[in-house]
Amino acid sequence: MTNSNNPHRRGLANMLEGSVTIAPGASVLVAYENAALGWYDAELKDQVIAYCREILSAEVESVEVGLPANTPSVPLEEKLREKRFDWIIFLARLGDQGRFDEDRDGPRKLMVYTRRLAQLASTFGTVPQSAMIALKKAVDGLINQATTIKITCPHGTKLIGKPNPKVSQTDESKDGQTRDGASKDVTVVRFPSAVSTPVSAKTFSGQVVLRQGLTSTGSKVYEPPNLPIASEVVAHVTCGRIERFDGAEEDAQAVRAHYERVAGLFGIEPMFVDSWHQGLHPGTDTSPMPEEDLCLWGETLFTSPQYLHFHTCGEYPPGEICWMVESPTVELDGRNLYENGRIQVEAFEVFKPCLDQHPELRALF
């Protein structure tokens, strides 16, 4: 992998060499959003294309794909009909829409979450992907070996359950990871690898306190995609099903109506909690504020250990509505893996070889 003192260059190398294998002569399609939409820098696209061409000797084309939609992007589909691309690099939100799909035919897919050059040059983009995959493996292993898991937060969340009843672990490569069993991991390569494998919520019961509001999972498109709430609403859950929402009547009723509306749009079961996962990357950009852009906040902060992310509304991953639990504590058989949004890397022996092998992780914690 290319070494450089330039943090932007290190981030590009981490993304395009440390996360995937693009062979010389490979055909790469960069699918991007217009920078005017406010999510991805135009310069990021230009630098990704230049790196693929100049450093990796790949053949590169690009296509503007527009906003996420519930129908395929026509410009992207026209390109894919040519059936000559080895990789699609998504600098666009629509790359997230099919992240749980089983279909693995066609080009390999890389979904990029460093949406701005500043993020690419920060620890979020430069901590090696191999280090983040090692951290993910350690966290996943501890969760799956637990007998009882308790999720709490300072605002009153308390949910208790068991890990996935059947999980078959496979070797993880930098080109992605797969899991079989009660929960599904994504079928695209995420850069950076910054969330744990989803844990089935079927055995979890208790309550989850919703504070900022509800956000879309990004699976399907609907308007409005978010529901801000003025005061806390408590979701009562029994074995992965939402029994009721309590709180100030105006806010609780708005939440109920939001679930009914979204479920009605797609003909799905509204009161279902499919799974949850935990953010892994302390280098996550914390600048998006929920009161400024609830959608951008939710789709940025889900990679941070400061948030635990639930998939709800729909009996499939990732559902259509997500919950964000702030400053979570995740207790495994009486020992805290997360405590107030911090991974307790010194409390579990399994992290020692991971941190020794990847000193960049020690700097994060």
Secondary structure, DSSP 4 states (H G I P E B T S, - for coil): ----S-HHHHHHHIIIIIS----TT-EEEEEE--GGGSSS-HHHHHHHHHHHHHTS--EEEEEE--S--SS--HHHHHHHTT---SEEEEESGGGGTTTT-----SSEEEEE---SHHHHHSHHHHS-HHHHHHHHHHHHHHHHH-S-EEEE-TTS-EEEE---S-EEE---BTTB--EEESS---SSEEES--BPPPEE-TT-EEEEEE-SEEEE-SSS--SS--EE-SS-EEEEEETTEEEEEEESHHHHHHHHHHHHHHHHHHT--SSBEEEEEEB--TT------TTT-HHHHHHHHTTSTTEEEEEESSSSTT-SEEEEEES-EEEETTEEEEETTEE-TTS-TTHHHHHHH-HHHHHH-
